[in-house]
Every structure is written in structure tokens, then in C-alpha cells.
Amino acid sequence: MTNVKGFHKGSAASEALYRKINWRLLPILMLCYFFSNLDRQNISFAKLQMQNDLAFSDAIYGLGAGIFFISYALFEVPSNLILARIGARRTISRILVLWGLTSAGMMFVNSVPMFYCLRLLLGVFEAGLFPGMVFYLTFWYGEARMARAISLILIAGPISGVLGSPLSGWLMTAFDGVLSLAGWKWMFLIEALPCLPLALVVWKMLADQPEHAKWLSTDEVKLLKNQTHITHVVKHHSFRSVLSDPRIYLMATAYFCLICGICTINFWLPSIIKASGVSSTLEIGFYTAIPYIASICGMIYFGRSSDRHRERRWHSVLPAVGAGLCLCISTSISGNVLASLTTITLATLLMYASYTVFWTIPSRYLKGNGAAGGIAFINTIGASGGFVSPTIIGWATTTTGSLHAGLYVMVALLFLGASLLLCIRTSKSDETSAEACANTTLPATQA
């Protein structure tokens, strides 16, 4: 077998190349996603104090938590189209600086209009980060490795819950009253500031595409390009062609349902645990970390299993169904701390597992010039679930005095999402082509 000069065994060369890429790119992207989730989730902890301080109802909180996703959704596609033109390095650096400053500014909230305004701005400035990272990964990872790469970045979400939950609880308790400021104000400031130095790291360390990476040799770039080139996918040559593809809308609606479930956990988990009988803010912080710890294991397992079996649809459908069942059981037995925590932990694990594998479907299906806009469009529709979920639960809680009604709506949406995912089919020829591509090496004419 003849390969690129210096690569005598295709598989060995690929493993060495991807070890280098993994260590160079994934830790940075994981940190970005970690702080993105931390700055989204800390509003759920701030609620425990700021709601009383500012006399906010559950409906006001739910709308404020969800309104972030309106501006986020509106600016997703433009941000990703700009990324395709100017590169990930400039785009992600800009996002980090602006959202870090805005998140820190949440400490100055003193009224409902200001709360809504800053949440809207946070959505504007963070828009494009996640779909930008997914699009960016398509330059570096082929079909056979995409689920593992995505899962390693996305585990930063539950990691932010594992570390951020007790950290937020501790900051709110330990800093409460320091310099006459409430603990929730300190929490917003301290958790937002690391985004600024991280922006500098992104600017210095990320390469927009493999051919721009000074740490890759010419032969490594050629091998990487061969690994990431798949000929069987539908190529969208413009964003307009993406909008005319009905399969994109199917993916987007299924993703919307998954996001509704995940945002239920992100914005209401501390309140769910509190409703089960835990009153201490610090204890709630530690209990909240448990479902996220379990999710990390689930995301890694399902990501590896999906890559190993070259199967995407069922690896996303079955966890979505399981998550709906567990959330339903957790809601029906609230009041029992151990049973409620066990079932909500399983629900969280399965939601994140389904969410992780889902992104291998559009990232594989979308290629060509329209891919950046297409991935952002799917995320935009899905992100609207981040507005719908907390708004429904907040309104239902204010109206009924209980979380149950809103949570049952989220259960129904998870089942709907699983049903839609079943409709996203790929042919056997697709799977065969993807596997063949993953195992190919460059011909001698390219050496």
C-alpha cells in the first residue's frame, strides 16, 4: 500500500495525526463551551437569591431565562455565515469578549426591563459559538471520528454543571454581603471574567483550517483532507439550497424538542431539587452536580458506541425516549429526594447522550458552501426551545403553584423529538461510503 510520504500505515498515521489535533484543538473548544454553559446555567442559581431581592415572579424569571434564546436564534445564522468568511479564530474571540462583559454586567440588574435587556444582549453576543464549533470540526474530523470529537466538546456542558453548581452555590454563600453586594452579584462577576483571557488564547492558538496550521506538515494536511472528504453527502452550494431542503426542517424540529428537555434541566434543576425537600443553597449546589457527572459518562459512552457501530439514528432516538420516561417518573414522585434525584439523573444523562449523537447527523449531511448556514439554521430552530421551555414552565408554575404541569409538557416534547428522529433515515450505501472514506489513504500521485 502506497501512502503519503512518511505514512507507511494509514491507520497508524491517522491515529498519530488525530492525537495531535485532539490535544491542540479540543481542550480550547471545551473551555469555550464550558464557560458558555456556565454563564447560561448560573441564572438558575442566581434565581435562589435574586428572585427575592428583586421581587421577581416565576413567570418573570422564566421569561428572562428564555428571552436569551430569542436574540440568540436571530443572530445564529448571520454569525456562522460571517465565521465562514473570516474564520473561527476571529469569530470565537469576538464572541468570548462580548458575552463575558455582558454576563459580568448581570450583577447590575435592578429591574425587570434591565434583566430582560441584558439577557437579550447575552443572546446576541453568544450567538454562533456552538454551531460555529460544529462547522469548524468538519474541517478536521471525518465521519468515523465526528461523534467522539463532538462528545468531548459537549461534555463541557455537564462538566460546567458538575463544577459550576457547587461553585455557584459556594460563591453566593461565601461572598454574600462582601462590599455590601449580594452573593448572586459576585457570582455573575467572578464566573464571567475568565472569558476575557480565554479569548486571547483562542486568538493565538486556533488555526482556521488545516492548511493554516503551522503545527501540521504538508503531508499531514493532505492526509487530513482525504480523511474528511466524503463524496456521498448532499452538497448545499448556498444557504438558499439549505432552506429548500425539507430534511433540514425535520432535523431542526427534532433538535428543538431535545433542547426543550435540556433547558428544563439547565434552568430548573436547582428548583426541582429544592421542591423535593432540600433547602440549603450549598446542598442544592452539590446535589445538582450529580446528574451532570452521570451525563459525562453517558455522552462519552454513546459517542464512542455511535462511532464504533457507524450508527447515528437509534443512538439518538433511544436515549430521547428513555429521558422522557425518566423525567415523567421523576415528576410524579417529587418529594422523595433519593428517588427524584435518581430518576432526574438518568433523565439528564439520556438527554445529553441523545443531544451529542444528534449533531453527527447534520454535520455529516451538510457539506459545501451552505454548511455553515445550514448548521446554524438547525441550531437556531433548536435554540428557540430554550425560550419555549423556561417560559412554559415559568408560566405553568406561577399559574398552578407547581412545577409538574410544565414538566409534563417537556416529557411530551421529548417523545415527539424521538419520533421525529426516527424519520431521519440514512441508507446502507451512506454508511458504507463513510466507513470506506475513514479507512482510505492518499494515492501515490498525491504523495
Protein Blocks (a to p, Z undefined) as FASTA:
>chain_A
ZZdehiabfklmmmmmmmmmmmmmmmmmmmmmmmmmmmmmmmmmmmmmmmmmnopafklm
mmmmmmmmmmmmmmmmmmmmmmmmnojklmmmmmmmmmmmmmmmmmmgcbfklmmmmmmm
mmmmmgoklmmmmmmmmmmpcfklmmmmmmmmmmmmmmmmmmmmmmmmmmmmmmgopahi
afklmmmmmmmmmmmmmmmmmmmmpcfbfklmmkbcfklmmmmmmmmpcfkbccdfbfkl
mmmmmklmmmmmmmmmmmmmmmmmmmmmmmmmmmnopabfklmmmmmmmmmmmmmmmmmm
mmmmmmmnopaklmmmmmmmmmmmmmmmmmmmgoifklmmmmmmmmmmmmmmmmmmmmmm
mmmmpgcjklmmmmmmmmmmmmmmmmmmmmmmmmmmmmnopaklmmmmmmmmmmmmmmmm
mmmccdfklmmmmmmmmmpccdfklZZ
